[in-house]
């Protein structure tokens, strides 16, 4: 059967050179042709139709996607200068409630004696900890609100400590809405609860904070400390804490020892992004190795080879992934209302060179400015709201799924560069995926066409036979079903003096008590 030429990317109206880079990709290799029941010509359309909508969310567990705030709290979102914010509705959604509507805990409540707390990462404007107790394991994301701290000591000043600026609850509102929209898609984090934590730090919090930074300094001696030491917390120091389901171990802390892990981590990520593109026109915009978690959900199995007549390479490692941190992300609801962080507010993210992912930030903005794969240097990102390729000023509310391709390229390169297994296996992986990488690589020659979305990457993989169609549409095929318990969607932080038991439940299931 002849293989039809695939079209990747949206139809273009302006016949300029830069847009032709995203127009049409060549056919996938004939030797990789999968044996499918349906004609290959119908495959792309079928995947788009079934990848998300065959998995219908439980209406009782899925939040209504309309903006929902109190009269004193409004969701923060990007609007054009001439636009006016919507009038807030009268009903209250506790998942985006104000500080006064959230329970207030101490650090000893969050991690009492016998529980464990471990600092595992630093996100866009938050510290990330793992809390474990007899009720389960959760990830908590800690954002300092505007509140007092002890001044820096002389030693802290001499060490170059730079305190992260405090934030308001509005800074988190958009991320919470996106979290709720994506919570039913396999590969995205489970949102549990929000609460306020106030007061001096516990001994365990201070110890894990110090341990984290000692480890970070060993890996990068020039690394600065951006978050204040818990030793500086006062009785009135306040934090907004978001509790999430445990996602496993960050990719940057995971040892890659088999090629099956490379295949699964990359394509689990691509499939999750593709489904989110389909459901919510989603762009992550910050998907580096610290925001991608890996966990073992099944036993590894032996990968089939081409000698067995099967090119399938997906689903043999026993690993699953979870995508974290939507602080810089973009998505929209069923009514087309976009929620996005305005990256133009701080151009430092595009001019910084302190980490490898900084180049991807520049690649994203360069694409908005020029419409092609050329990455402009840091000095070209000094003017906010510059005019883009379409003659209009840059707006991060616009949907540009090519940013997901840029981050998939970054993840692919990270996996290859940090593989600790046999060199022969890595060589074979790179050889097999050579054509995919050619169209994924943002530094490919100008004559090479590019994927325009994560969905394109998944369709290419299915055509090559690396992913079987039934793996995409099978029951629970991308869900790490690891014995779900009552704590999966509920907070594990219990306070013995708390009388209103319903307040412990996930805000996605909670309704306001009637007076």
C-alpha positions as semicolon CSV with decimal commas, in nm:
position;residue;x (nm);y (nm);z (nm)
1;X;0,000;0,000;0,000
2;X;0,147;0,337;-0,096
3;X;0,189;0,585;0,184
4;X;0,029;0,925;0,128
5;X;0,222;1,242;0,194
6;X;0,142;1,381;0,538
7;X;0,070;1,746;0,597
8;X;0,202;1,881;0,925
9;X;0,108;2,228;1,040
10;X;-0,168;2,476;0,972
11;X;-0,259;2,618;0,634
12;X;-0,079;2,944;0,567
13;X;-0,214;3,247;0,388
14;X;0,112;3,438;0,339
15;X;0,357;3,266;0,102
16;X;0,670;3,380;0,286
17;X;0,979;3,166;0,332
18;X;0,957;3,141;0,711
19;X;0,603;3,003;0,702
20;X;0,695;2,741;0,444
21;X;0,922;2,582;0,705
22;X;0,610;2,456;0,882
23;X;0,401;2,356;0,583
24;X;0,445;1,992;0,486
25;X;0,669;1,705;0,594
26;X;0,790;1,418;0,375
27;X;0,648;1,072;0,412
28;X;0,782;0,858;0,694
29;X;1,022;0,574;0,600
30;X;0,862;0,281;0,420
31;X;1,045;0,027;0,636
32;X;0,867;0,165;0,941
33;X;0,519;0,128;0,794
34;X;0,282;-0,010;1,061
35;X;0,021;-0,268;0,973
36;X;-0,301;-0,091;1,067
37;X;-0,660;-0,201;1,028
38;X;-0,773;0,137;0,898
39;X;-0,613;0,304;0,595
40;X;-0,317;0,520;0,686
41;X;-0,478;0,808;0,505
42;X;-0,743;0,824;0,778
43;X;-0,505;0,785;1,071
44;X;-0,427;1,149;1,151
45;X;-0,792;1,247;1,148
46;X;-0,885;0,944;1,357
47;X;-0,622;1,018;1,621
48;X;-0,738;1,376;1,655
49;X;-1,094;1,254;1,702
50;X;-1,022;0,981;1,956
51;X;-0,712;1,080;2,147
52;X;-0,903;1,289;2,396
53;X;-1,273;1,267;2,344
54;X;-1,294;0,890;2,383
55;X;-1,178;0,945;2,739
56;X;-1,475;1,129;2,882
57;X;-1,409;1,285;3,224
58;X;-1,638;1,210;3,513
59;X;-1,869;1,512;3,531
60;X;-1,877;1,490;3,908
61;X;-1,497;1,509;3,928
62;X;-1,437;1,762;3,651
63;X;-1,470;2,128;3,747
64;X;-1,691;2,362;3,549
65;X;-1,458;2,558;3,328
66;X;-1,627;2,897;3,353
67;X;-1,433;3,170;3,538
68;X;-1,539;3,141;3,898
69;X;-1,436;3,393;4,160
70;X;-1,568;3,587;4,455
71;X;-1,662;3,952;4,435
72;X;-1,327;4,047;4,591
73;X;-1,109;3,817;4,382
74;X;-1,068;3,816;4,008
75;X;-0,875;3,568;3,796
76;X;-0,561;3,728;3,662
77;X;-0,527;3,689;3,289
78;X;-0,376;3,870;2,996
79;X;-0,611;4,107;2,816
80;X;-0,546;4,349;2,537
81;X;-0,490;4,706;2,661
82;X;-0,831;4,823;2,544
83;X;-1,017;4,524;2,688
84;X;-1,201;4,542;3,018
85;X;-1,203;4,259;3,273
86;X;-1,518;4,052;3,294
87;X;-1,764;4,114;3,574
88;X;-1,697;3,846;3,838
89;X;-1,981;3,600;3,895
90;X;-2,148;3,574;4,232
91;X;-2,072;3,206;4,293
92;X;-1,746;3,101;4,460
93;X;-1,512;2,825;4,346
94;X;-1,302;2,719;4,642
95;X;-1,017;2,608;4,418
96;X;-0,957;2,975;4,340
97;X;-1,084;3,125;4,664
98;X;-0,929;3,419;4,842
99;X;-0,690;3,391;5,136
100;X;-0,972;3,453;5,384
101;X;-1,159;3,146;5,255
102;X;-0,866;2,904;5,298
103;X;-0,769;2,721;5,613
104;X;-0,455;2,853;5,787
105;X;-0,193;2,602;5,903
106;X;0,150;2,615;6,063
107;X;0,461;2,439;5,934
108;X;0,421;2,189;6,219
109;X;0,073;2,111;6,083
110;X;0,214;2,050;5,737
111;X;0,492;1,826;5,863
112;X;0,441;1,711;6,224
113;X;0,678;1,477;6,406
114;X;0,690;1,142;6,228
115;X;0,616;1,285;5,882
116;X;0,891;1,364;5,632
117;X;0,942;1,668;5,413
118;X;1,199;1,698;5,133
119;X;1,274;1,997;4,914
120;X;1,293;1,868;4,557
121;X;1,288;2,168;4,323
122;X;1,252;2,540;4,269
123;X;0,986;2,640;4,016
124;X;0,916;2,970;3,842
125;X;0,823;3,152;4,163
126;X;0,780;2,873;4,415
127;X;0,967;2,613;4,615
128;X;0,859;2,251;4,574
129;X;0,858;1,992;4,853
130;X;0,753;1,629;4,889
131;X;0,557;1,546;5,206
132;X;0,510;1,183;5,312
133;X;0,307;1,038;5,597
134;X;0,089;0,735;5,674
135;X;-0,192;0,879;5,459
136;X;0,023;0,897;5,146
137;X;0,257;1,129;4,959
138;X;0,194;1,473;4,816
139;X;0,388;1,746;4,643
140;X;0,342;2,094;4,787
141;X;0,424;2,409;4,594
142;X;0,506;2,697;4,830
143;X;0,468;3,061;4,722
144;X;0,560;3,339;4,963
145;X;0,291;3,606;4,998
146;X;0,362;3,968;5,083
147;X;0,466;3,936;5,447
148;X;0,765;4,017;5,670
149;X;1,098;3,832;5,689
150;X;1,402;3,868;5,908
151;X;1,667;4,082;5,732
152;X;1,957;3,902;5,570
153;X;2,260;3,834;5,781
154;X;2,598;3,969;5,674
155;X;2,700;3,619;5,563
156;X;2,387;3,587;5,349
157;X;2,452;3,926;5,191
158;X;2,814;3,831;5,116
159;X;2,701;3,501;4,957
160;X;2,492;3,686;4,699
161;X;2,155;3,571;4,828
162;X;1,877;3,717;4,612
163;X;1,535;3,698;4,773
164;X;1,255;3,592;4,540
165;X;0,993;3,864;4,535
166;X;0,672;3,783;4,723
167;X;0,361;3,724;4,517
168;X;-0,011;3,783;4,548
169;X;-0,273;3,511;4,518
170;X;-0,360;3,650;4,176
171;X;-0,023;3,530;4,043
172;X;-0,135;3,172;4,102
173;X;-0,493;3,196;3,979
174;X;-0,426;3,130;3,610
175;X;-0,206;2,829;3,686
176;X;-0,478;2,680;3,907
177;X;-0,739;2,712;3,634
178;X;-0,509;2,540;3,386
179;X;-0,438;2,267;3,642
180;X;-0,808;2,193;3,672
181;X;-0,861;2,184;3,296
182;X;-0,578;1,934;3,249
183;X;-0,625;1,721;3,560
184;X;-0,816;1,445;3,376
185;X;-0,553;1,409;3,103
186;X;-0,299;1,132;3,174
187;X;0,043;1,284;3,225
188;X;-0,070;1,596;3,411
189;X;-0,051;1,651;3,783
190;X;-0,345;1,587;4,019
191;X;-0,453;1,902;4,202
192;X;-0,564;1,845;4,563
193;X;-0,601;2,157;4,775
194;X;-0,482;2,506;4,863
195;X;-0,419;2,652;5,206
196;X;-0,224;2,924;5,385
197;X;0,080;2,836;5,595
198;X;0,190;3,098;5,845
199;X;0,461;3,125;6,107
200;X;0,814;3,020;6,185
201;X;0,968;2,724;6,010
202;X;0,995;2,379;6,162
203;X;1,333;2,212;6,214
204;X;1,260;1,961;5,937
205;X;1,187;2,240;5,687
206;X;1,513;2,416;5,766
207;X;1,715;2,095;5,739
208;X;1,576;1,994;5,400
209;X;1,621;2,350;5,268
210;X;1,988;2,346;5,368
211;X;2,040;1,997;5,228
212;X;1,888;2,097;4,893
213;X;2,120;2,394;4,854
214;X;2,431;2,202;4,958
215;X;2,352;1,947;4,687
216;X;2,281;2,221;4,433
217;X;2,610;2,394;4,512
218;X;2,803;2,072;4,457
219;X;2,649;2,038;4,110
220;X;2,684;2,409;4,026
221;X;2,926;2,609;4,245
222;X;2,817;2,937;4,085
223;X;2,450;2,877;4,157
224;X;2,279;3,156;4,350
225;X;2,020;3,103;4,623
226;X;1,700;3,282;4,526
227;X;1,467;3,175;4,807
228;X;1,513;3,298;5,166
229;X;1,628;3,053;5,429
230;X;1,343;2,926;5,653
231;X;1,550;3,055;5,947
232;X;1,427;3,402;5,848
233;X;1,055;3,321;5,877
234;X;0,864;3,520;6,139
235;X;0,530;3,464;6,312
236;X;0,360;3,673;6,040
237;X;0,539;3,524;5,738
238;X;0,270;3,379;5,512
239;X;0,276;3,135;5,222
240;X;0,022;3,013;4,970
241;X;0,061;2,636;4,948
242;X;-0,080;2,424;4,666
243;X;-0,095;2,050;4,735
244;X;-0,056;1,819;4,435
245;X;-0,044;1,447;4,379
246;X;0,297;1,282;4,399
247;X;0,446;1,276;4,052
248;X;0,759;1,073;4,122
249;X;1,114;1,192;4,072
250;X;1,220;1,490;3,862
251;X;1,384;1,389;3,536
252;X;1,699;1,575;3,637
253;X;1,735;1,334;3,933
254;X;1,648;1,019;3,738
255;X;1,917;0,784;3,607
256;X;1,850;0,685;3,243
257;X;1,979;0,331;3,203
258;X;1,782;0,170;2,917
259;X;1,668;0,278;2,572
260;X;1,314;0,169;2,664
261;X;1,318;0,454;2,917
262;X;1,420;0,699;2,645
263;X;1,132;0,592;2,421
264;X;0,871;0,599;2,696
265;X;0,969;0,924;2,864
266;X;0,981;1,112;2,533
267;X;0,658;0,975;2,387
268;X;0,457;0,981;2,711
269;X;0,544;1,352;2,717
270;X;0,456;1,403;2,351
271;X;0,121;1,224;2,385
272;X;0,026;1,421;2,698
273;X;0,106;1,749;2,524
274;X;-0,081;1,642;2,210
275;X;-0,394;1,562;2,410
276;X;-0,370;1,892;2,596
277;X;-0,333;2,075;2,266
278;X;-0,650;1,907;2,146
279;X;-0,849;1,965;2,464
280;X;-0,735;2,309;2,578
281;X;-0,505;2,452;2,307
282;X;-0,231;2,415;2,564
283;X;0,132;2,531;2,558
284;X;0,355;2,453;2,854
285;X;0,634;2,702;2,773
286;X;0,864;2,585;3,055
287;X;0,906;2,209;3,015
288;X;1,265;2,153;3,128
289;X;1,401;1,852;3,318
290;X;1,292;1,994;3,654
291;X;0,926;2,017;3,548
292;X;0,899;1,664;3,412
293;X;0,869;1,385;3,669
294;X;0,918;1,012;3,619
295;X;0,785;0,720;3,822
296;X;0,770;0,344;3,789
297;X;0,412;0,220;3,752
298;X;0,472;-0,130;3,616
299;X;0,737;-0,391;3,553
300;X;0,968;-0,338;3,254
301;X;0,924;-0,585;2,970
302;X;1,144;-0,691;2,682
303;X;1,128;-0,465;2,379
304;X;1,033;-0,632;2,054
305;X;1,275;-0,590;1,766
306;X;1,237;-0,543;1,393
307;X;1,331;-0,910;1,358
308;X;0,998;-0,997;1,522
309;X;0,813;-0,794;1,259
310;X;0,710;-0,522;1,505
311;X;0,861;-0,171;1,497
312;X;0,680;-0,079;1,822
313;X;0,912;0,081;2,075
314;X;0,664;0,229;2,319
315;X;0,540;0,096;2,652
316;X;0,818;-0,140;2,761
317;X;0,995;0,048;3,043
318;X;0,718;0,045;3,304
319;X;0,761;0,422;3,343
320;X;0,504;0,698;3,339
321;X;0,557;1,074;3,343
322;X;0,389;1,375;3,501
323;X;0,417;1,729;3,368
324;X;0,442;1,994;3,641
325;X;0,438;2,371;3,684
326;X;0,202;2,566;3,460
327;X;0,321;2,904;3,587
328;X;0,427;3,017;3,237
329;X;0,168;2,812;3,048
330;X;-0,115;2,901;2,814
331;X;-0,454;2,728;2,772
332;X;-0,815;2,813;2,703
333;X;-1,156;2,693;2,816
334;X;-1,450;2,563;2,613
335;X;-1,563;2,919;2,541
336;X;-1,224;3,014;2,396
337;X;-1,116;3,234;2,686
338;X;-0,737;3,220;2,709
339;X;-0,540;3,211;3,031
340;X;-0,171;3,283;2,989
341;X;0,122;3,427;3,178
342;X;0,252;3,745;3,015
343;X;0,622;3,672;2,964
344;X;0,676;4,026;2,836
345;X;0,652;4,154;3,194
346;X;1,006;4,033;3,267
347;X;1,237;4,004;2,968
348;X;1,513;3,870;3,192
349;X;1,390;3,519;3,113
350;X;1,496;3,576;2,749
351;X;1,827;3,748;2,816
352;X;1,953;3,509;3,083
353;X;2,213;3,246;2,993
354;X;2,252;3,073;3,329
355;X;2,094;2,741;3,222
356;X;2,049;2,541;2,897
357;X;1,672;2,595;2,894
358;X;1,723;2,973;2,864
359;X;1,788;2,920;2,494
360;X;1,442;2,763;2,454
361;X;1,281;3,075;2,603
362;X;1,461;3,279;2,336
363;X;1,357;3,032;2,066
364;X;0,992;3,076;2,167
365;X;1,005;3,453;2,155
366;X;1,213;3,452;1,837
367;X;0,941;3,245;1,672
368;X;0,680;3,504;1,770
369;X;0,903;3,780;1,635
370;X;1,023;3,620;1,310
371;X;0,796;3,324;1,240
372;X;1,083;3,085;1,174
373;X;1,338;2,872;1,361
374;X;1,611;3,135;1,387
375;X;1,703;3,194;1,752
376;X;1,774;3,561;1,811
377;X;2,055;3,650;2,057
378;X;1,980;3,784;2,408
379;X;2,031;4,147;2,302
380;X;1,739;4,113;2,057
381;X;1,497;4,059;2,346
382;X;1,538;4,391;2,525
383;X;1,220;4,566;2,411
384;X;0,889;4,443;2,559
385;X;0,583;4,399;2,336
386;X;0,794;4,427;2,022
387;X;0,628;4,391;1,680
388;X;0,607;4,032;1,561
389;X;0,606;3,867;1,220
390;X;0,238;3,946;1,159
391;X;0,287;4,317;1,218
392;X;0,120;4,308;1,559
393;X;0,280;4,336;1,900
394;X;0,375;4,014;2,076
395;X;0,090;3,865;2,276
396;X;0,139;3,544;2,476
397;X;-0,235;3,478;2,472
398;X;-0,208;3,367;2,109
399;X;-0,193;2,996;2,046
400;X;0,142;2,883;1,905
401;X;0,177;2,505;1,959
402;X;0,521;2,512;1,799
403;X;0,648;2,608;2,146
404;X;0,562;2,252;2,255
405;X;0,781;2,121;1,972
406;X;1,070;2,333;2,099
407;X;1,038;2,180;2,445
408;X;1,007;1,828;2,304
409;X;1,330;1,892;2,115
410;X;1,487;2,006;2,442
411;X;1,369;1,693;2,625
412;X;1,491;1,467;2,343
413;X;1,838;1,624;2,356
414;X;1,843;1,605;2,736
415;X;1,760;1,232;2,724
416;X;2,036;1,166;2,471
417;X;2,296;1,375;2,654
418;X;2,223;1,220;2,995
419;X;2,185;0,855;2,896
420;X;2,388;0,635;3,131
421;X;2,324;0,298;2,966
422;X;2,511;0,107;2,700
423;X;2,651;0,321;2,420
424;X;2,534;0,067;2,162
425;X;2,172;0,112;2,269
426;X;2,196;0,491;2,252
427;X;2,347;0,471;1,904
428;X;2,057;0,255;1,787
429;X;1,802;0,492;1,944
430;X;1,953;0,792;1,764
431;X;1,971;0,600;1,437
432;X;1,606;0,490;1,457
433;X;1,481;0,839;1,544
434;X;1,712;1,022;1,302
435;X;1,434;1,135;1,069
436;X;1,209;1,245;1,355
437;X;1,492;1,446;1,509
438;X;1,559;1,610;1,173
439;X;1,208;1,761;1,176
440;X;1,215;1,822;1,552
441;X;1,551;1,996;1,569
442;X;1,508;2,378;1,576
443;X;1,863;2,413;1,441
444;X;1,798;2,199;1,132
445;X;1,889;2,346;0,792
446;X;1,645;2,594;0,645
447;X;1,541;2,347;0,376
448;X;1,414;2,099;0,638
449;X;1,046;2,123;0,729
450;X;0,938;2,118;1,092
451;X;0,668;1,972;1,309
452;X;0,427;2,246;1,412
453;X;0,276;2,081;1,723
454;X;0,314;1,789;1,962
455;X;0,024;1,625;1,779
456;X;0,238;1,615;1,465
457;X;0,512;1,433;1,654
458;X;0,269;1,169;1,781
459;X;0,117;1,113;1,438
460;X;0,464;1,071;1,291
461;X;0,546;0,810;1,558
462;X;0,227;0,617;1,484
463;X;0,302;0,617;1,112
464;X;0,646;0,478;1,186
465;X;0,488;0,207;1,400
466;X;0,672;0,311;1,717
467;X;0,336;0,363;1,889
468;X;0,047;0,130;1,813
469;X;-0,294;0,282;1,755
470;X;-0,450;0,067;2,028
471;X;-0,201;0,212;2,278
472;X;-0,351;0,554;2,218
473;X;-0,714;0,448;2,243
474;X;-0,690;0,151;2,480
475;X;-0,857;0,165;2,818
476;X;-0,620;0,333;3,063
477;X;-0,324;0,290;2,831
478;X;-0,154;0,608;2,945
479;X;-0,268;0,610;3,305
480;X;-0,026;0,502;3,573
481;X;-0,285;0,294;3,756
482;X;-0,090;0,220;4,071
483;X;-0,367;0,125;4,307
484;X;-0,553;0,450;4,348
485;X;-0,653;0,519;4,705
486;X;-0,869;0,771;4,881
487;X;-0,569;1,002;4,914
488;X;-0,510;1,022;4,540
489;X;-0,730;1,330;4,500
490;X;-0,744;1,442;4,861
491;X;-0,512;1,629;5,090
492;X;-0,288;1,420;5,316
493;X;-0,238;1,718;5,549
494;X;-0,463;1,655;5,849
495;X;-0,513;1,884;6,148
496;X;-0,658;1,721;6,458
497;X;-0,834;2,039;6,574
498;X;-1,009;2,090;6,241
499;X;-1,380;2,044;6,291
500;X;-1,516;2,097;5,941
501;X;-1,421;1,767;5,785
502;X;-1,548;1,867;5,440
503;X;-1,276;2,132;5,420
504;X;-1,017;1,855;5,396
505;X;-1,150;1,736;5,064
506;X;-1,020;1,841;4,726
507;X;-1,162;2,177;4,612
508;X;-1,244;2,005;4,284
509;X;-1,507;1,808;4,478
510;X;-1,597;2,066;4,737
511;X;-1,903;2,287;4,745
512;X;-1,953;2,579;4,975
513;X;-2,147;2,504;5,291
514;X;-2,491;2,662;5,296
515;X;-2,548;2,889;5,594
